[in-house]
Amino acid sequence: MHYDTGSSPNDSADSGAVPLKVFLIEDSVLLQELLGGMLGELDCVEFCGCAEGEAEALRRLAEDPVDLAIIDIELKQGSGIGVLDALQTDSERYGRPRKVVLTNYAHATMRQRCEQFGTDAFFDKSLHINQLIDYVVDAANKKSVS
C-alpha cells in the first residue's frame, strides 16, 4: 500500500530534499510492523527503526538522533513518560526531535501529562493512525521546505 504524499516517488531524490528521520518506540510487534511498513513507504521519510523499551529507545536515540519520535506510553521496560522526560531535559544528548505520543491511554489526564513533557502531538492508537501518518507527512514537507 502506498500513501500519497502529493509528490511523485522520486521528488525527494530529484530535489535533494533530506528525508524526515522517524523512530518508533512501541512494544507491540504488530504495530511495529504496521507502522514501520507505512512509514517506510513514505518517500519523504527515513524510517530509522523501533525500540520496545525506554532504555533501548534512549540508547538508540543518543547514538543516532532523529527528527521525530513516535512514543507509546506503555512499554516492555520503562515508560513513554520516561522517554518524553529524557528528551525534554537532555536535548544536548538527544537533539530536539518532535515528540509524538501514540497510545491506547488517550484520555485527557494522560494528554495533559504528556504535554507537561513537551509533546508536540498526541494520537489514540485505535482511532488516529491516519492522522498520525498525515502529521508525519506534514512534518516531512515542512522540513524539506526549511
N, C-alpha and C positions, 0 to 999 in steps of 0.2 A: 504494500500500500504506500503510495507517495502522497505527501502532504504539500499542497500547492502553497508556495511562499510568494507567489506573484512574480517569480523570476524563472528564467529558463535554467535547466540543470547546470549550465556552465557559466552563468553570470558571475558568480563569485570568483571563479578562476580567471575569467577574462578581465575583470575589473581590478584584480589584485586585492580584493577585499579579504580581510583576515576574519576567519570564522569565529563565532562566539564559542568559547570553551565552556562546556557544561559538564558538571559532575553530579551524580545521583547518590544520595545517602538514603538507602531503603533496605529493610531486612527481608522483604518478600521477593523471592527469586522470580515468581511470576511477574510481579510489577517491574522488577529489574529488566527482565527480558522484553516486556511490553513497551515500557518507556524507552529503554535503550534502543530498541528497534525503531520506534517512532522518531526519536531524536537523531538517530544515525541516518535517517532518510532525509533530513533537512539539509539542503545544500549550504545553508548559512551557519550551520552548527558543527562543531567538532565535539563529538561525544567522548568524554575522557574516562569513562568507566564508572564503577559502582563501589560502594563500601556498605557493609551490613551493620557496622557498629561505630560508636563515637570515636574510639581511639584509632581505629583503622582509617576512618574518614579524615581525622585531623592530621595523621601522619602523611597521608597521601596528598592532602591539600597543602601541607607545608612543603612537600617535595616538588609539587607541580601546581602552583596557584592557577585558579580558573576565573572565568568572568562571572559565572553563575553557578550556585549550588542549590540543588533541589533536595530538601531535607524533610524526612519523615520524623515525627515526634517519637514514636516508639520504635526502638532499635534492638537488635540482638544483645548488644552491650552498650551501656550508657544510654543517652537520650539525645534527641534532636535539640532539646533545650541546651544541653551542654555544648553541642556544636555551635549553635547560634551565639552562645555566650563567648566562646573562644574566638569566633570570627569577629565579633564586635569589639572585644577587648585587646586582641593581639593582631592588629592589621599589619604590623611590620613582618610578622611571621607568615600570615595567610593572604596578604593582599587585601583588597576590598571587593570581594565578589558580591554580586547581588545575592540576597538570601531569600529563597522561595520555599515556603512550607507547603507540603502536600501530605495531608493527614486524614485519618478517619475520625479524629477528635476535633472537628471543625466547629465547636461551639464558641460562643462569644468570649468566655473566660480564657480559653486557650488562645484565641486570636489576640486578645489583649496582652497576654503573657508573652507571646511571640513578638508582638510589636514593641514591647519593652526591650527586646534584644535586637531591634533594628531590622525586623523582617520587612522585605520590600513587597512581598505578595504572599497571599495565603489562600490555598485551594483545598477543597474537600475531595478526597480520592474518589468517592462514589459518584460525585456529580460534576466535577470540573476538570477532567483530563483534557478536554478540547480547549478549554480556556487557558490551561497551563501551556499547552503547545502554542496557542496564539500569543501568549505572553513571551515565550522563548523566541518565537519568530520576530516579534516586535523588538525585543531587546537586541537580537542579532542585526536587524535592519538599522536600529539606532547606532549600533557600534560601527557598522560599515559606512555610515554617513559621517561620523565624527572623526 
